[in-house]
Amino acid sequence: MDEKVAGTAATAPTPGTPPIEHEHDIEKPDILHADVLDNVVLMNEAFDGENYEHEQTLWQSVKQHPWACFWAFTMTFTIVMESFDMFLNSNFVALSYFQQTFGVVVGKDADGNLEYSIPTRWQSALFQSGQCGAFVGVFLAGPITNRLGYRWTTILALVMMNATIFISFFANSLTVLTIGQAFEGVPWGLFIANSPAYASEIVPMALRGACTATLQMAWSIGGIIVAAATLAYNNRNDVWAWRVPLALQWIFPTPLLILIFLAPESPWWLIRHGKRDQALKSIKRLGARSEEHAHQSLAMMERTVEIERKMGGTPTLLDLFKGTDLRRTTITCLMYASQNFAGNLIANQATFFFEQAGISTDKSFQLNLINSCLGVIANALSWLLTGWFTRRTIYLWGTAVNVTLLFVLGIVASVHQNSATNYTQAILGILISFVFAGTMGPISYTIISETSSVRLRALSTGVGRAAYYVAEIPLIFLNSQLLNATGWNVAGKCGYVWGSTAAISWIMAYFFLPEMKHRSYREIDILFNRKIPAREFSKTQIDVAENE
């Protein structure tokens, strides 16, 4: 648990009351955000706006900003497409007819029937190709978003998604399917780079944790749809066993494109690009309780944007690796990369993991559907956790629990195997996925969205996600090698590997992860610029009148 830390200037006015009555109505139309630091009226309104956000509870924010929550969820739901394909590929390699069509014979079952498996190199290619495309996409996301904004960048990506699905759908070989996945990966990169940034910028402080955590729910929803589709088509003995699940991808882009077109642009992005009037309209659409409150929120944002502008000019990728921004970029990259080190790859290849643990094919698909449904429940619980506990607490305890479960999984897989140990491994795999979906997964997105400066956010989330792929691509190959019958075939003993990497993630987070709950973006900027140690963030007082 933590206590809310918010500095208050001795001369700051009571929140909600303008310090100079009617004066702002005369001055504001001619004032740019560059003038905010020198204008007493705007500074007082900025104080009011920030103090009001500090005072709002989670429930108050939800009631006042339902549309902000809706648009944040709409944007984060674009992640369902990356999730869908990731889970789909892992299910393809477990589909009987897919194995027979594209696989190699690895032996016979108890009834004398031939058993097939997709070769490890092709498993890795299928899992990695989309991530390679996404790696390209995340680097494109920052420059494109800085120019077009979050909305139009996402609309462009949704159009690309509709087009690239055709390649995978009509693929008649593993080569073409792999190429199709690579092309689909490019828009994924745009989605994953923009979603946490947009969600964190359109909701008030109290909602940042819950709304950015919905990225993990979108991931779980994609898993549920895939699990249900592949379970339904598992026993088909024709190409539609995998083509129908592939075609289901088309249900997402067009409806989302229409919704995103209707969504407001991030007011932070509009202010950074000098579109003050549009930013004010966006703030009102997102739930400003009155005209006065809208102007206070605008002044608060203008103040932060101007403080950051004085620290650096036009944002570039190189800025991410200079001065205090290097520390912020490192934290973002570590948070993203560590998602692969705490057992998440078991969740992403759950059906295949269950099969390798000794569970029948039909039961594996059923367990995968249960696993995906539990992931949504875990993510819903994470919304409550973000309100009750700090970011560090959730991340550290969640990681510690999974370290324990992963080593237990390894131990169970090391003893004499029978039906009981097979199901124990499957249950442990589900528990590991559940803990990840309720703790490290969602809270990582919250930490990522809060860590970067507003000025560099579009670039930072893109580079951070690139670090995720840099870690994931070789680890996917390692996980396939660990699980595949044509590889090392160690099944649950992979728990020793992922338990060790999760333990390293815990140690890194303990020493380097700062606490940013209940902090405005201005306060976070100041804390990083003062080079406050990570474990001192929550204890450091920042006055509402301080700019540096």
N, C-alpha and C positions, 0 to 999 in steps of 0.2 A: 504494500500500500504506500501511497505517497500523499503528501500534502501539497495543495495548490500554492505555488510560489508566484506572486505577482507584485511587482513594485508599484507604489503609488506616490506620485509627486505630492509634496506638501501643499502646493498651490493648485493642484489639479481640481477641476470642477467636478461636481457630482455627476455620475454617468447619466446621460439622457438629457442634461440641461445645458443648452448652449451658453457659453460664458458671456458672449456679447450679443444681446438680443437683436434680431433682425439684420445685423451687420453682414452676416455671411450671405444673405440673400442679395446684397448689393455687390459684394466683391467676387463671389465665386465664379460667375460665368467668364470672367477675364483672367482667372488664375490657373496656371499650369502646375503640374506636379513638381516641377523644378523650383517653384516658389514656396512650397509647403514648409520647408525648414525655417524660412525667414518670415513666415506669416503667422502672427499670434493666433488669429481666429482659426486657421486651419490646423495649427498644432494642437490647440485645445480640443478641436473636434477629433483629431487623431487620438488624443488621450482618452476621450469619451468612448470612441469606437473600440479601442483596445481594452479598456476597463470593462466595458459591457461584455465583450467576449469572454474575459476572464471570469465574470460573474455567472455566466450562463451554465446551467447544468445540461447533462446529456439529453434529458427528457424535454427540457425547455427548448433546446435547439431543434429537436425533432419536430415539436409542435409548431415552431415558428418557421422552420425551413423545410417543409415536406417536399417542395419542388427541387430544392438543392439536392436532397437525398435521392429523389427520383432520377435526376439527370446524372448524378454521380454513379448510381447503379447502372444506368443505361450505358454510360461510357465503359465502366468496368466489365459489363457483360460482353464486350467485344472479345475479351480473353477466352470466352467459351470456345471460340474457334480454334485457338492454339491447343487448348485442353482437349477438345474433341479429337483433333488429329493425333495428338500424342498418345491418347488412350486407344484410339482406333488402330494405330500401327502395332501397339503392344498386343492388341486383341487379334489382329490379323495373323500373327505368327502362332497363335493358339487355335485358329479356326481349322477344322479338319480338312475341308476341301481346299483351302488356301495352301495348307501344308502339302497336300497331295499334288497340287498343281505346280507349285514353285519349289517344293522342298526336296530333300534327299532321304533315302531310306536309312534309318538308324537302327533297325532291329524289328522284332516281332513282339506283339503283346501276348497275354496269357492264352488267348484264343487262336494264336497263330497268324493273326492279321499283321500285315506290314505296318510299321510305324514310321512316320515321316517327321522331319524337322527342317525348318528354314536354316540354311547355313549361317554361322555366326557373322561372317562378313556382310551378308545381306541384311541380317537383323540389324546390325550396327548401321548399315547404310540407310535403311528405312527410318530408324530412330534419329539418325544424325542429320539427314538431308534437310529436313524442315528447320532444324536448329541452325544449320549453316545459312540457310536463306534468311532466317530471322536475325542472325548476326549481322548480315548486310542491312536489313531493315532498321535495326536500332541505331545504326550510324547515320542512316538517312533521316531518321525521325527528327533529330535535333535541328538541323538546318532547315528542313521543310516546315517544321512546326514554328520555328522562329519567324518564318516568312509568311505562312498561310494561317497559322493559328491551330488550336487543337481540333476544332470542328472540321475544317476543310481538309486537314491532313487525314483525319479518321475517315471522312467520306471518300477521299481518294483511295485509301487502303481497302475500304469495303468494296469499291468497284473492282479493284485489282483482285480481291478475294473471289468475287463472283466469276471472274474470267479464268483464274488459275485452277479452279476446281475441275474444269473440263479436262485438263491434262490427266489428273489422277483418275477421274471417272472412266475415261476411255482407255486407260493403260492396259496393255495385254502382256506385259512383262515386268519383272522387278526393276529393270533398268528405267523404263518409262515411268513407273510408279515412283521411283526414287527421284527422278527429275521433276515430276509433278509436285512432290512434297517440298522440294527445294524452292520452287517458284511460289508455292503457297506460303512458305516461311517468310518471304519479304513483307507482306502485309501484317503477319503476326508481329514482326519486329516493331512496326509502327504502332500497333495496338498496345503492346506491352510497355512501350516507352511512354506513351501518352496517357494511358488510363490512370495510373496512380498519381501522376502530376496534375491532371485535370481534376480528379476527384478531391485532391487535397486543397486545391485552389478555390473551389466553388462552395465549400462548406465552412461553417464557423469552427473555431478551435475545438470545441467540445465534441464535434462530430468527425474530426479528422481520423481518429483511430477506427471507429466503426465503419465509416464509408470506404476507407482505403482497404479495410479488411475484407470487403465484399469481393475483391479480386480473387481471393481463395475460394469463395463460394461459387463464383462463375466457373472456376477451374473444376470444382466438384460437380456442378451441374452438367458440364460437358462430359465428365466421367459417367454420370448416371445415364445420359442419353446413349452413349456408346455402349455401356454395359447392357442396357435393355435391348438395343438393336442387335448387338452381336449374339446375345443370348437367344433372341428370337430367330436369328438366321444361322445359328451354329450348325444345325443339322441339315441345311440345304446342301445339295450336291451339284451346284452349278455356280457360274460366275457371280450370280446375284447375291451369293453369300457375303461377298465383300463390296459389290458395287452398290447395293441398296444403302448400306451404312455410309458409303462415300457420298452418295447423292443427298443424304440428310444434311450435309454441310450447307446446302443451298437454302435451308430454312432460315438461316441467321442473317446473312448480309443485307438483303433488301429491307426487311422491317427495321433493322438497326440503322440503316442509311437514312430512312425517312425520319426516325426519331432524332438522330444526331443532327440532321438538317434543321429540325425545329428547336434544338437545344440552344441555350445561351452560350456565348463564348466566355471563357474565363475572364473575369474583370481584371485580374492581375496581368494577363497577357495584353489586354486592351490598354491598360494604363502604361505598360512598358512600351507600347507602340504609339503613345500619344493620342489615343482615342478615348478621351475623358468622358464625353457625352454617352458614347456607347457603353463604357464601363459602368456608368451610373444606371443606365437602363438594365444592364445585366444584373447588377446588385439588387435592383428592385424586383426583377423576375425571380431571383433566387431566394427572396423571403424577407427583404428589409421591412421592418414593422411600420415604418413611417418615412416620410420624405427626409426628416431630420436624421433618422438613423441611417438612411442610405448615404447621406452626405458625410456622416461620421465614419462609416465604413470606407467610403471612398478616400477620405483624408488619411485614414490609417494606412491604407494600401499605398497611396501616393508617397507617404512619408517613408515607408520601407523601401519602395522602389527607388526613391531619390537617394536614400542612404547608400543603397547598393550601387547606384549609378556613380556616386562619388568614389567608390572603391575600385571601379573598373568600368570601362566603356562598353562598346558593343561586344556581346558575349561570343567567345570562340572556344573551340575544343581545347586549345592550349591553356585557357584560363582555368580549366578544371584541375590543372596540375601545377598551379602557381599559388604561393602563399598559403593562407589558411584553407583555401578551397581544395588543396591537395588532401588535407586531412578529411574533409567532407566527402570527397570523391572516393577515398580509400574505404571509408565506412560504408558508403553506398555499395561499392563493389564487393566488399566482404559480406555484406548482408545478402546480396543477391547470390553470390557464389556459394555461400554456406547452405542455401536451400537444397543443394545437391548432396550435402555431406551428412545429413541427419536422417537418412532412411527414405527420403522422398522418391528415390529411383525404384525402390521396392513398390511404392504406391503406384508409380507410373506404369509399372509392368506387372501389376497385381495378378492378372489372370495367368500369365506365364509363370509367375513365381509360385502360385498355388499348384499348377501342374507339376512343376519341378519338385515341389515339396511332397508329391505323392498323391495329390487329390485328383479324382477323375475329371475329364474335360467338362462334362455337364455341370458337375458340382463347382468347378473352378469358375465358370461363367456366373453361376448363381452367387457364389461368394463375392465375386467382383462387383455385382450389382448391389449387394448388401454393403460392401466396403464403400462404394461411391455414395450411397444414401447416408451412411454414417458420417461421411465427410461433410455433407451439407449441414447435418445436425451439429457437428463439431464447430463449423464455421459460424453458425448462428450463436453458439455459446461463446465464441470468441468476441462477439459484440459486447456481451456482458463483461467479459474479462477486461476488455480495453477500458471500460468505465470504472472498474473496481481496482485494477492493479496498474503499475507502471509498465512502460515498454520493456525495460531491462528485466523486471521480475518475470514477466510472461515469457520472454525469450530464454532466459537462463534456466528457469524451472522446466519449461517445455523441452529444452534440449537435454537437460539432465535426466528427465524421465525416459526420453528416447534412447539415450546412451545406455541406460540400464536395460531397457527392453531389447535393444539390439544385441547386447552381449548374452542375455538370456536366450535369445533366438539362436545364437551361435552354439551355445551349450546344448540346447535341445537337439539341434541338428547333428551334434557330435556323438550322441549316445546311440545305442542300438535302435534302428528304425522299425516302427510298426504303425498301425492305423492311428494310435493315440498320439505318437510323436508327430505324425504328418498333420493331424488336425491342430495340434498345439502350435506348430510352426505357422499354419494358416491364421490361427487366431492372433498370434503375436504380430504377424504381418498386418492384420487389420488394426490392431491396437496402435502399432507404430504409425500407420497412416492417419488414424483418428487423432492422435496427439499432435502430429504435424499439422493437420488441417485446423486444429483448434488453437495452436500456439505459435510455433515458429513461422509457419506459412503466412497466415494473415498479418501477424505483427511485423514481419519483415517488410511488407509493403508499406505499412504505416511509417516505420523508421526510415525507409528509403525516401518516401515523399516529404518527410520533415527535415531530412538532413541537408539537402542541397539548398543553396541560396535561391531566391525567387528568380533572380537574373539568369542563373545557369540551369534552372530545373529541367527544361526540355532536353538539354544536352546531357545533364548528369544522369537522369533516369535511363537515357539511351546507352551511355557508356557503362552504367552499372549493370544493365541487362546484358550487355556484351560480355561482361565478366562472368555472368551466369552461364552463358553459352560456352565461353572458354573453358569453364570448369566442367560443364555438363557433357560436352561432346566426347572428350576422352573417357569420362566416367560412364557414359552410356555403353561404350565399347567394353569397358571393364566389367560392367554389370552383366552385359550379354555373355561375356566370356565366363563369368562366374556361374551363371544360371544354365547356359545352353548345354544340351546333351552332347553337342559337337565341340564344346569348349571344356571348361574345368568341371562343370556339372556338380557344384558344391551345395546347391540349394540354400538352405537356411544358414549354412556356415558363413555366408556373405555378411551375416550379422557382426562377425568379428571385424571385418573391413570397415563397414559403415559405422559401427560403434566407435571405432578408433577415430575416424574422421569427424564424427559428431563431437567427440570429446575435445578435439582440437578447436572446433568451432566454439565450444563453450568457453574454453580458455581465452581465446581471442576476444570474445564478447565481454567477458568479465573485466578485462583490462582496458578495452578500447571503445566499448559502446556507451555513449552518453545518454542521459535521460532527458527527453524533450517533451514529455507530456506537460500540458498546461502552459506551454511556452508559445508566445506569438512568434511569427517569423522574424520580427525585429529583435526580439530577445535572443533567439537562436543565433542570429547573425552576430550579435554582440558577444555572446558566450564563446563562439568559435574565434572571433577576432581577438579576444582577450586570452586565447589559448588556455582556457579553463580545463583542467584534467577531467576525464570522462566521469569519474566517480564523484566529482564536485559539482556537476551541472545542476543537480536538483537542490543543492544547498545554497547556491549563489543567488543573491538578491540583485535584481535589475530594476532600477527605478523607471517609471513610465515616461519620465521626461528625458532619459538618456538616449543619445543617438549613436554613441560609440563606446 
